[in-house]
Amino acid sequence: MTQDNPATPPPVVLRLRMGSHDAHYAGNLVDGARMLALFGDVATELLIRLDGDEGLFRAYESVEFLAPVYAGDYIEAEGRIIAIGKSSRRMSFEARKVIRSLPPSQGGLAESSAEVLGPPVVVCKAVGTCVTPVALQRRSPSSVQN
C-alpha cells in the first residue's frame, strides 16, 4: 500500500442524531454496532470519491468502543483513507458525541433539553480495509473529487 498519497480524498464527516429507534439496551443505550454502520457509510463515500464505485468493506483490524451513546445524542462520524493499494484502501474512523441529551434527571430543564459538548467525546475508533476491484475503479487517484 502507498502511504500518505496526496491524491486521497479529504476526510468525510457525517453528523446525525441517534433516535429512539437506535436505542437497543436499557436506559436508551445505543448498540455499538450503530457506530460501525456509520463508519460503513463514511467508507462508501470515501470510495466513491476515490474510485467512482462503492466498493466493499473487507475487514476491521481494530475497533474500540470508548464511551456510551444514548438516544438523543448527536454523533459525528469521520473517516479518512490512510493508505492505497492496487484495490485495497486502508481507512481510519472516529465517532464523536458532539451534543448530548440532558433530561431533568441529569440537570436539564425538560425532557427536550440538550447540551453542546466542548470538546466532543470520542465514543468509537476503528481502522479497516475496503476493496474496490480494479475493473470497477473509474477514476485514477490523480483525478480525486473533493
LINGI-V196639 format. One record per residue. N is the residue number from 1. RES is the residue in one small letter. PHI is phi in whole degrees, -180 to 180 (NA if undefined). D_CENTER is the distance of its C-alpha to the mean C-alpha in Angstrom with 1 decimal. Layout:
n-><N,N>
res-><RES,RES>
phi-><PHI,PHI>
d_center-><D_CENTER,D_CENTER>
This chain:
n-><1,2,3,4,5,6,7,8,9,10,11,12,13,14,15,16,17,18,19,20,21,22,23,24,25,26,27,28,29,30,31,32,33,34,35,36,37,38,39,40,41,42,43,44,45,46,47,48,49,50,51,52,53,54,55,56,57,58,59,60,61,62,63,64,65,66,67,68,69,70,71,72,73,74,75,76,77,78,79,80,81,82,83,84,85,86,87,88,89,90,91,92,93,94,95,96,97,98,99,100,101,102,103,104,105,106,107,108,109,110,111,112,113,114,115,116,117,118,119,120,121,122,123,124,125,126,127,128,129,130,131,132,133,134,135,136,137,138,139,140,141,142,143,144,145,146>
res-><m,t,q,d,n,p,a,t,p,p,p,v,v,l,r,l,r,m,g,s,h,d,a,h,y,a,g,n,l,v,d,g,a,r,m,l,a,l,f,g,d,v,a,t,e,l,l,i,r,l,d,g,d,e,g,l,f,r,a,y,e,s,v,e,f,l,a,p,v,y,a,g,d,y,i,e,a,e,g,r,i,i,a,i,g,k,s,s,r,r,m,s,f,e,a,r,k,v,i,r,s,l,p,p,s,q,g,g,l,a,e,s,s,a,e,v,l,g,p,p,v,v,v,c,k,a,v,g,t,c,v,t,p,v,a,l,q,r,r,s,p,s,s,v,q,n>
phi-><NA,-91,-90,50,-72,-66,-89,-74,-68,-66,-57,-110,-129,-117,-133,-154,-92,-80,-94,-62,-68,-85,-70,-120,-123,-54,74,64,-73,-88,-62,-57,-61,-64,-66,-66,-64,-64,-61,-62,-66,-63,-61,-59,-65,-59,-66,-63,-66,-84,-111,75,-150,-69,61,-138,-83,-88,-169,-97,-97,-156,-143,-127,-96,-110,-157,-72,-123,-123,-55,99,-74,-100,-116,-110,-107,-125,-141,-147,-82,-110,-160,-127,-108,-60,-129,-96,-134,-87,-133,-116,-135,-147,-113,-125,-85,-106,-140,-126,-64,-138,-67,-53,-66,-117,104,-77,-84,-154,-61,-89,-68,-152,-140,-79,-91,-138,-79,-60,-101,-72,-105,-159,-132,-157,-132,-151,-125,-114,-131,-119,-53,-53,-64,-101,-79,-98,-130,-82,-54,-76,-115,-59,-93,-88>
d_center-><22.0,22.4,20.9,20.0,20.8,21.5,20.9,17.1,15.2,13.9,10.3,8.2,7.1,6.9,8.9,10.7,13.2,13.4,16.8,19.6,18.8,15.6,17.9,19.1,21.2,24.1,23.5,20.7,18.3,15.0,14.5,11.9,11.3,9.7,6.6,7.0,7.7,4.6,3.4,6.9,7.0,5.3,7.6,10.3,10.5,10.8,13.4,15.2,15.6,16.9,18.9,19.4,18.3,15.3,16.2,15.4,13.0,15.7,14.7,12.8,15.1,13.8,11.7,12.7,12.7,14.1,14.9,15.5,13.8,16.5,17.2,17.5,14.8,12.6,8.9,7.1,3.4,4.6,5.6,9.3,12.1,14.3,17.1,18.7,21.3,23.6,21.1,18.3,15.3,13.9,10.3,8.8,5.5,5.8,5.6,8.9,11.5,13.4,16.0,17.6,20.4,23.8,26.4,30.0,29.8,27.5,29.5,28.4,31.2,30.1,27.6,25.8,25.5,22.3,21.6,19.3,18.2,19.3,17.8,14.4,14.0,11.4,10.7,8.8,8.6,8.8,10.5,11.3,13.5,13.7,17.2,18.8,22.5,24.7,26.7,23.7,22.7,24.1,23.4,24.4,22.2,24.7,24.0,20.3,19.5,17.8>
